[in-house]
Amino acid sequence: MSRINTNVQSLIAQRVLGQNNVGLNQSLERLSTGVRINRGKDDPAGLIASEALRAEIKSLNSAVGNAERADQVVNIAEGGLQEISSLLTELQGLVTSTANSAGLSASEKEANQLQIDSILQTVDRIAGSASFQGNKLLNGTFDYTAENVASGVENFRINGAKFEGDQLSVDIVVTQSAQRGQLYLSAGGSNLNLGGSGSSFTIEIQGALGSRQLQFASSTSLTEIATAINNFSDVTGVTASAGSTGISLISSAYGSDEFVKVKVVSDGGITGTGVGIYGFESDDANTLNTTALSTFSDTAAANGVRDKGQDIGATVNGVNATADGRQIRINTDVLDVQLSLDEETATALGSVAAFDITGGGADFQLASKVDIAGKVSIGISNVATRNLGDNQIGFLDRLGSGKSFNVVDGNLTDAQKVVDEAIDQISSLRGRLGAFQRNTVGATIRSLGIAVENTAAAQSVIRDADFASETAALTRSQILVSAATNTLALANSQPQAALQLLG
C-alpha cells in the first residue's frame, strides 16, 4: 500500500531519531561536564541527596578550618604562658636566694626586689598584650563571668561551660563532710604530772609534712606544750590547741592525705584521771569520743596512734565530683569547674547554690552542625599578677615593693607559697590548653578529614559521571543516530514509488 499524505514510516523514524539524539546529547553533556546529574530531571531523588551531601561537605571543610584556627589561637596563648612560666621560675629562685638573709647585704636584697618588680611588671604586660586578631587572650577576655556566688565558696575556677539561654546554675550537694586528722592527748590536768622530777614525757608528732620528737619535763603546762608543737607546724603539718585537761592535735589541712600520728617514746610515768590518747566522733569533729584509743603506756602508743582526714564528697549538677580535701571538681562535656568550700560549708551535709555562669569563655565550632553538641568551650583566665594565687594564701602582686610579701622585709615563707601556687596555676592552664590542642582539636581535625573523604565519596557515587559507562552509551547513541538517520532517508524516499503508478 502506498500513501503520500501520511508517511507513517517517516514519522516513526523521526521519533526514534529524536530519542536517539536526546540520548546522544545527554552522553555528550555528561562527558563534557564530568557530572551525571546536570539538572533536576536527570535524577530528582539523586539531586536531592547530592545537594545535601554537598552542603555537608562544605560545613565539614569549614569545621576543619575552625579547628585549625582554634589551634592557632591556643598556640599564641601558649607562647605567652610559656614565657610567664619561665618568669615565675626565676621569681622562685629569687625568693629562695633572698631567704639566705645572713649571707646577703641590704643592697643585694633590694637588688633582688628590683628584679622581682620587673618580673611582676613583665607578667602583667604579657597578660595584657597576647592577642589574636585584636582579641586579648590572657587578660580575662575569654574567662567566664559568674554571679550570685555563695558565701561558702572560697575559690572557684570555670574551665569550660556550654549552655543555652541566659545562664547555667552550678549547684552542689555535699554528701560527705571534709575532715582533718585529729587526736586528743589527755594529761588529766593543766600541767604534766610525771613520776618524778627527773622524768620526761617524750612524744613524736607526725603529720603529712614530716615529724618532730619533743620532750617535756614534769609540771610543764599544756599551753607550753601546745606552743612547742605549733613552733614546728610548718615541719609537721600539725597544729595544737590547749584545753583544760588536754591538747587537741589537728592536721593543718583537710583530706585523706592529711593525718595526725602520735608516738609515745617515753610516758615519764604520767599519772592523772583519764590520761591517754583519744579520738573524736566520726560524725562530729567537735565531740570527743570518751573511749580512749590507747593509754600512754600501751604498746599501741609506743607504735604510734594515727588518725587520717577525709576528702569531701559531693555532686555538682548531679555529677559525682572528684575531691581533694575541701576542693571538688567535675569535668564533663558540658561543665568543667573546680572550687573549694570554706570549712563550715565543707564539713556540713547539704546543698549549696554555688554560683551562676552568665557568659564568657572561648567558644569554637568544631562540628558541621551548629548546636551545643558541636561547640567546644574553654575558659582562659586572667593571668595578671593580681589574679595568680588565691584568697587563702594571697596573690602574686603582693611580692611587689612595699607589700606584705616583698623580699626585703616581708614574709618570705608566704611569698614562696604564693609563687608555688602561681606556678601551679600557670602549669595547670598550659596543660589544659595543651590537652585541648592535642585531644580535642587534633582529634577533631583528623575525624573531620575522614568525614570529608567519606562524604565526598558518597556524593561522587551519586553525582559524578562514570566515564566508562557514558563512553559506551555515547558510542551506542552515535550508532543509533546514524542508523535512524539512514532509516529516515529511506522512509522519506519510499512515497516517490507512488509516482510510478501514474505512468
C-alpha positions as CSV (number, residue, x, y, z in Angstrom):
1,M,0.0,0.0,0.0
2,S,1.4,3.4,-1.0
3,R,0.4,6.6,0.7
4,I,1.7,10.1,0.1
5,N,-0.1,12.4,2.6
6,T,0.8,10.3,5.6
7,N,4.2,8.7,5.7
8,V,3.9,6.6,8.8
9,Q,7.4,5.0,8.5
10,S,8.9,8.5,8.3
11,L,7.1,9.6,11.4
12,I,8.4,6.5,13.3
13,A,12.0,7.2,12.0
14,Q,11.7,10.8,13.1
15,R,10.6,9.8,16.6
16,V,13.3,7.3,17.0
17,L,15.9,9.7,15.7
18,G,14.8,12.3,18.2
19,Q,15.0,9.9,21.1
20,N,18.5,8.8,20.0
21,N,19.6,12.4,19.7
22,V,18.4,13.0,23.2
23,G,20.5,10.1,24.5
24,L,23.5,11.3,22.4
25,N,23.2,14.8,23.7
26,Q,22.9,13.6,27.3
27,S,26.0,11.4,27.0
28,L,27.9,14.3,25.4
29,E,26.8,16.7,28.2
30,R,27.8,14.2,31.0
31,L,31.2,13.5,29.4
32,S,31.9,17.2,28.9
33,T,30.9,18.2,32.5
34,G,32.0,15.0,34.2
35,V,28.7,15.1,36.2
36,R,25.9,12.6,35.8
37,I,23.3,14.9,37.3
38,N,23.3,18.3,35.5
39,R,19.7,19.3,36.2
40,G,16.9,18.0,38.3
41,K,15.2,15.9,35.6
42,D,18.4,13.8,35.2
43,D,17.7,12.2,38.7
44,P,15.4,14.1,41.0
45,A,16.0,11.9,44.1
46,G,19.7,11.7,43.4
47,L,19.8,15.5,43.0
48,I,18.3,16.0,46.5
49,A,20.7,13.6,48.1
50,S,23.7,15.1,46.2
51,E,22.9,18.6,47.2
52,A,22.5,17.6,50.9
53,L,25.9,15.9,50.8
54,R,27.5,18.9,49.0
55,A,26.2,21.2,51.8
56,E,27.6,18.7,54.4
57,I,31.0,18.7,52.7
58,K,31.1,22.5,52.8
59,S,30.2,22.5,56.5
60,L,32.8,19.9,57.3
61,N,35.5,21.8,55.5
62,S,34.5,24.9,57.4
63,A,34.7,23.0,60.7
64,V,38.2,21.8,59.8
65,G,39.1,25.5,59.2
66,N,37.6,26.4,62.6
67,A,39.6,23.7,64.3
68,E,42.8,24.9,62.6
69,R,42.0,28.4,63.7
70,A,41.4,27.3,67.3
71,D,44.8,25.6,67.2
72,Q,46.4,28.9,66.1
73,V,44.6,30.8,68.9
74,V,45.8,28.4,71.6
75,N,49.4,28.5,70.1
76,I,49.6,32.2,70.7
77,A,48.2,31.9,74.3
78,E,50.6,29.0,75.0
79,G,53.5,31.2,73.9
80,G,52.6,33.9,76.4
81,L,52.1,31.3,79.2
82,Q,55.4,29.7,78.5
83,E,57.2,33.0,79.0
84,I,55.2,33.7,82.2
85,S,56.2,30.2,83.4
86,S,59.9,30.9,82.9
87,L,59.5,34.3,84.7
88,L,57.8,32.6,87.7
89,T,60.6,30.0,87.9
90,E,63.1,32.9,88.0
91,L,61.0,34.5,90.7
92,Q,61.0,31.3,92.8
93,G,64.8,31.3,92.7
94,L,65.0,35.0,93.8
95,V,62.7,34.3,96.8
96,T,64.8,31.4,97.8
97,S,68.1,33.1,97.5
98,T,66.9,36.2,99.4
99,A,65.8,34.0,102.3
100,N,69.6,33.5,102.9
101,S,69.5,36.7,104.9
102,A,72.7,36.2,106.8
103,G,74.6,35.9,103.6
104,L,73.1,38.9,101.8
105,S,73.6,42.6,102.3
106,A,70.7,45.0,102.3
107,S,71.6,46.3,98.9
108,E,71.6,42.8,97.5
109,K,68.1,42.2,98.9
110,E,66.9,45.5,97.3
111,A,68.5,44.5,94.0
112,N,66.6,41.2,94.2
113,Q,63.4,43.1,94.9
114,L,64.0,45.3,91.8
115,Q,64.3,42.1,89.7
116,I,61.0,40.8,91.3
117,D,59.3,44.1,90.5
118,S,60.5,43.8,86.9
119,I,59.2,40.2,86.7
120,L,55.8,41.2,88.0
121,Q,55.5,44.1,85.5
122,T,56.5,41.8,82.7
123,V,53.9,39.2,83.7
124,D,51.2,41.9,83.6
125,R,52.5,43.2,80.3
126,I,52.3,39.7,78.7
127,A,48.9,39.1,80.2
128,G,47.7,42.3,78.6
129,S,49.4,42.0,75.2
130,A,49.0,38.4,74.0
131,S,46.2,38.7,71.4
132,F,44.8,37.1,68.2
133,Q,43.3,39.5,65.6
134,G,42.7,42.0,68.3
135,N,41.2,39.6,70.9
136,K,43.2,39.6,74.1
137,L,43.8,36.0,75.2
138,L,45.3,36.2,78.7
139,N,43.7,39.2,80.3
140,G,40.4,37.6,81.1
141,T,38.6,38.3,77.9
142,F,37.9,34.6,77.5
143,D,37.3,33.9,81.2
144,Y,33.8,33.1,82.3
145,T,31.6,35.5,84.3
146,A,29.8,34.3,87.4
147,E,27.2,35.9,89.6
148,N,25.4,35.1,92.8
149,V,28.5,33.4,94.3
150,A,27.6,31.7,97.6
151,S,29.4,32.8,100.7
152,G,30.5,29.2,101.3
153,V,32.6,29.2,98.1
154,E,36.1,30.3,98.9
155,N,37.7,30.0,95.4
156,F,36.4,28.7,92.1
157,R,37.6,28.3,88.5
158,I,35.5,27.7,85.5
159,N,37.5,25.8,82.9
160,G,34.7,25.2,80.4
161,A,30.9,25.6,80.2
162,K,28.4,25.1,77.4
163,F,24.8,26.2,77.9
164,E,21.9,27.7,76.0
165,G,19.9,30.6,77.5
166,D,20.9,33.3,79.9
167,Q,22.9,31.3,82.5
168,L,24.0,27.9,83.8
169,S,23.5,27.4,87.6
170,V,26.1,25.4,89.5
171,D,24.5,23.5,92.4
172,I,26.5,21.4,94.9
173,V,25.2,18.7,97.2
174,V,27.7,17.8,100.0
175,T,27.2,14.1,100.6
176,Q,30.3,13.5,102.8
177,S,31.9,16.0,105.1
178,A,35.6,17.0,104.8
179,Q,37.6,16.1,107.8
180,R,41.0,16.7,109.2
181,G,43.1,14.2,111.1
182,Q,42.8,14.9,114.8
183,L,43.7,13.3,118.1
184,Y,43.4,14.4,121.7
185,L,46.1,13.9,124.3
186,S,44.6,13.9,127.8
187,A,47.0,14.8,130.5
188,G,44.4,14.7,133.4
189,G,45.1,18.3,134.3
190,S,46.5,21.6,133.1
191,N,50.1,20.5,133.8
192,L,52.1,17.3,133.3
193,N,52.2,15.2,136.4
194,L,55.1,12.8,135.8
195,G,56.6,10.1,138.1
196,G,59.5,12.2,139.3
197,S,61.3,15.5,138.9
198,G,63.9,13.8,136.6
199,S,61.3,12.1,134.4
200,S,60.4,13.3,130.9
201,F,57.4,12.9,128.7
202,T,58.7,12.3,125.1
203,I,56.5,12.1,122.1
204,E,56.9,12.1,118.4
205,I,54.4,14.2,116.4
206,Q,54.0,13.3,112.8
207,G,51.8,14.8,110.0
208,A,51.6,15.0,106.2
209,L,54.7,17.2,106.1
210,G,57.0,15.4,108.4
211,S,57.7,14.6,112.1
212,R,59.3,16.0,115.2
213,Q,60.2,14.5,118.5
214,L,59.6,16.7,121.6
215,Q,60.4,16.2,125.2
216,F,58.7,17.8,128.2
217,A,59.5,17.8,131.9
218,S,57.1,17.4,134.8
219,S,54.9,20.4,135.6
220,T,55.1,21.7,132.0
221,S,51.8,23.4,131.2
222,L,49.5,22.3,128.4
223,T,49.8,25.8,126.9
224,E,53.6,25.4,126.8
225,I,53.3,22.0,125.1
226,A,50.9,23.4,122.5
227,T,53.2,26.3,121.8
228,A,56.2,23.9,121.3
229,I,54.2,21.8,118.9
230,N,53.0,24.8,116.9
231,N,56.6,26.0,116.6
232,F,57.1,23.1,114.2
233,S,53.7,23.2,112.4
234,D,55.5,24.1,109.1
235,V,57.6,21.0,109.5
236,T,54.9,18.5,110.6
237,G,51.7,19.9,109.2
238,V,50.1,19.5,112.7
239,T,48.7,22.3,114.9
240,A,47.9,22.1,118.6
241,S,45.5,23.9,120.9
242,A,45.5,23.5,124.7
243,G,42.3,22.8,126.7
244,S,41.7,22.5,130.4
245,T,42.9,18.9,130.7
246,G,44.5,18.0,127.3
247,I,45.7,19.0,123.9
248,S,44.0,18.8,120.6
249,L,46.2,17.9,117.7
250,I,44.8,18.7,114.2
251,S,46.2,18.4,110.8
252,S,46.7,21.8,109.1
253,A,44.6,20.8,106.1
254,Y,41.6,18.6,105.2
255,G,41.6,15.5,103.2
256,S,42.5,11.8,103.0
257,D,46.2,12.7,102.5
258,E,46.3,14.5,105.8
259,F,46.8,12.8,109.2
260,V,48.0,13.1,112.7
261,K,50.1,10.5,114.4
262,V,51.4,10.4,118.0
263,K,54.1,8.1,119.1
264,V,54.9,7.9,122.8
265,V,58.6,7.4,123.2
266,S,58.5,7.7,127.0
267,D,55.4,8.3,129.1
268,G,57.5,9.6,132.1
269,G,55.2,7.8,134.5
270,I,52.5,10.3,133.8
271,T,49.5,10.0,136.2
272,G,46.1,11.5,136.3
273,T,42.4,10.7,135.6
274,G,41.7,9.6,132.1
275,V,45.2,10.1,130.7
276,G,45.8,8.7,127.2
277,I,45.2,9.3,123.5
278,Y,41.6,9.8,122.4
279,G,39.8,10.3,119.1
280,F,36.7,12.3,118.0
281,E,33.3,11.1,116.9
282,S,33.3,10.1,113.3
283,D,30.2,12.3,112.5
284,D,31.1,15.2,114.8
285,A,34.7,16.5,114.8
286,N,33.9,18.7,117.8
287,T,32.8,15.8,120.1
288,L,35.4,13.8,121.9
289,N,35.0,10.0,122.0
290,T,35.1,9.0,125.6
291,T,36.7,5.7,124.9
292,A,40.5,6.0,124.8
293,L,42.4,4.7,121.8
294,S,45.4,4.0,123.9
295,T,46.9,4.9,127.2
296,F,50.4,6.5,127.1
297,S,52.0,3.3,128.4
298,D,50.3,0.9,126.0
299,T,52.1,-0.8,123.2
300,A,49.7,0.9,120.7
301,A,51.0,4.3,121.9
302,A,54.6,3.1,121.6
303,N,54.0,2.0,118.0
304,G,52.0,5.2,117.2
305,V,48.3,6.1,117.1
306,R,47.2,7.6,113.8
307,D,44.0,9.4,112.6
308,K,43.6,10.4,109.0
309,G,41.4,13.1,107.4
310,Q,38.7,12.7,104.9
311,D,38.0,14.2,101.5
312,I,34.7,16.0,100.9
313,G,32.1,14.0,99.0
314,A,29.8,16.0,96.7
315,T,27.9,16.1,93.5
316,V,27.9,19.1,91.1
317,N,24.7,19.4,89.0
318,G,24.1,15.8,89.7
319,V,27.5,14.6,88.6
320,N,29.8,12.9,91.2
321,A,32.8,15.2,91.8
322,T,36.4,14.2,92.4
323,A,37.7,15.7,95.6
324,D,40.8,16.6,97.4
325,G,40.3,18.0,100.9
326,R,37.8,20.8,100.6
327,Q,38.3,21.1,96.8
328,I,35.9,19.5,94.3
329,R,35.9,19.3,90.5
330,I,33.9,17.9,87.7
331,N,34.9,17.7,84.1
332,T,32.2,16.8,81.6
333,D,31.5,17.9,78.0
334,V,29.0,20.5,79.3
335,L,30.7,21.8,82.5
336,D,34.3,21.8,83.8
337,V,34.6,23.6,87.2
338,Q,36.8,23.3,90.2
339,L,36.2,25.1,93.5
340,S,36.9,25.0,97.2
341,L,34.4,25.4,100.0
342,D,35.0,27.1,103.4
343,E,35.3,25.0,106.5
344,E,31.8,25.5,107.7
345,T,30.2,24.5,104.3
346,A,32.6,21.6,103.6
347,T,32.0,20.0,107.0
348,A,28.2,20.1,106.8
349,L,26.0,17.9,104.7
350,G,23.5,19.7,102.5
351,S,23.0,21.6,99.2
352,V,24.8,24.8,98.1
353,A,23.7,27.1,95.2
354,A,27.4,27.8,94.4
355,F,27.1,30.4,91.6
356,D,25.5,31.2,88.2
357,I,27.6,31.2,85.0
358,T,26.3,34.1,82.9
359,G,28.6,34.2,79.9
360,G,32.2,34.3,78.8
361,G,34.6,31.7,77.6
362,A,36.2,30.9,74.2
363,D,33.7,29.1,72.0
364,F,34.9,27.1,69.0
365,Q,32.6,25.5,66.4
366,L,34.2,22.2,65.7
367,A,31.4,20.3,64.1
368,S,29.5,20.7,60.9
369,K,26.1,21.1,62.7
370,V,25.8,24.3,64.7
371,D,24.3,23.3,68.0
372,I,25.5,22.9,71.6
373,A,26.9,19.4,70.9
374,G,29.1,20.7,68.1
375,K,30.5,23.6,70.2
376,V,33.6,23.4,72.4
377,S,34.1,26.0,75.2
378,I,37.2,26.6,77.1
379,G,38.0,29.3,79.7
380,I,41.3,31.2,79.7
381,S,41.6,33.1,83.0
382,N,43.3,36.4,83.6
383,V,47.0,35.6,84.4
384,A,47.8,39.1,85.7
385,T,49.7,39.1,89.0
386,R,46.7,40.3,90.9
387,N,44.9,37.1,89.9
388,L,47.7,34.5,90.4
389,G,47.3,32.9,93.8
390,D,44.1,32.6,95.9
391,N,42.2,34.2,98.7
392,Q,43.7,31.9,101.4
393,I,47.4,32.4,100.8
394,G,47.3,35.7,98.9
395,F,48.1,36.9,95.4
396,L,51.4,37.3,93.4
397,D,51.2,41.1,93.2
398,R,51.9,41.2,97.0
399,L,55.5,40.4,96.3
400,G,55.9,43.9,94.9
401,S,58.0,46.6,96.7
402,G,56.4,47.8,100.0
403,K,53.9,45.0,100.1
404,S,53.5,42.2,102.6
405,F,55.4,39.5,100.7
406,N,58.3,41.7,99.4
407,V,61.7,40.1,99.9
408,V,63.4,43.0,101.7
409,D,61.3,42.8,104.9
410,G,58.2,40.8,104.1
411,N,57.1,37.2,104.9
412,L,59.2,35.0,102.6
413,T,57.6,31.8,103.7
414,D,54.2,33.0,102.5
415,A,55.8,34.6,99.4
416,Q,57.1,31.2,98.3
417,K,53.7,29.7,98.9
418,V,52.2,32.3,96.6
419,V,54.8,31.7,93.9
420,D,54.3,27.9,94.2
421,E,50.5,28.4,93.7
422,A,51.1,30.8,90.8
423,I,53.4,28.2,89.1
424,D,50.8,25.5,89.7
425,Q,48.0,27.6,88.2
426,I,50.0,28.6,85.1
427,S,51.2,24.9,84.6
428,S,47.6,23.7,85.0
429,L,46.3,26.2,82.4
430,R,49.1,25.3,80.0
431,G,48.3,21.6,80.5
432,R,44.6,22.2,79.9
433,L,45.2,24.2,76.8
434,G,47.7,21.5,75.6
435,A,45.2,18.8,76.2
436,F,42.6,20.9,74.3
437,Q,45.0,21.2,71.3
438,R,46.1,17.6,71.3
439,N,43.0,15.6,72.2
440,T,40.2,17.9,71.1
441,V,41.4,20.0,68.2
442,G,43.8,17.4,66.9
443,A,41.3,14.6,67.1
444,T,38.6,16.8,65.6
445,I,40.8,17.7,62.6
446,R,41.6,14.0,61.9
447,S,38.0,12.8,62.3
448,L,36.6,15.7,60.2
449,G,39.1,14.9,57.5
450,I,37.9,11.3,57.3
451,A,34.3,12.5,57.3
452,V,35.0,14.8,54.4
453,E,36.6,12.0,52.5
454,N,33.7,9.6,53.1
455,T,31.0,12.2,52.4
456,A,32.7,13.3,49.2
457,A,32.9,9.6,48.1
458,A,29.2,9.2,48.8
459,Q,28.4,12.4,46.8
460,S,30.6,11.2,44.0
461,V,28.8,7.9,43.6
462,I,25.5,9.8,43.2
463,R,26.5,12.8,41.1
464,D,29.7,12.1,39.2
465,A,29.6,10.6,35.7
466,D,31.0,7.1,35.1
467,F,33.2,7.7,32.0
468,A,33.4,4.1,31.0
469,S,29.6,3.8,31.1
470,E,29.0,7.1,29.5
471,T,31.5,6.4,26.7
472,A,29.8,3.2,25.9
473,A,26.4,5.0,25.9
474,L,27.9,7.7,23.6
475,T,29.1,5.1,21.1
476,R,25.7,3.3,21.2
477,S,23.8,6.6,20.7
478,Q,26.1,7.6,17.8
479,I,25.4,4.3,16.0
480,L,21.7,4.5,16.7
481,V,21.5,8.2,15.5
482,S,23.4,7.2,12.3
483,A,21.1,4.2,11.8
484,A,18.0,6.3,12.4
485,T,19.1,9.0,10.0
486,N,19.6,6.4,7.2
487,T,16.3,4.9,8.0
488,L,14.6,8.3,7.9
489,A,16.1,8.9,4.5
490,L,14.7,5.6,3.2
491,A,11.3,6.3,4.7
492,N,11.2,9.7,3.0
493,S,12.1,8.2,-0.4
494,Q,9.5,5.5,-0.2
495,P,6.5,7.7,-1.3
496,Q,8.3,8.5,-4.5
497,A,7.5,5.0,-5.7
498,A,3.8,6.0,-5.9
499,L,4.7,8.2,-8.9
500,Q,5.3,5.1,-10.9
501,L,1.6,4.3,-10.6
502,L,0.8,7.5,-12.6
503,G,2.7,6.2,-15.6
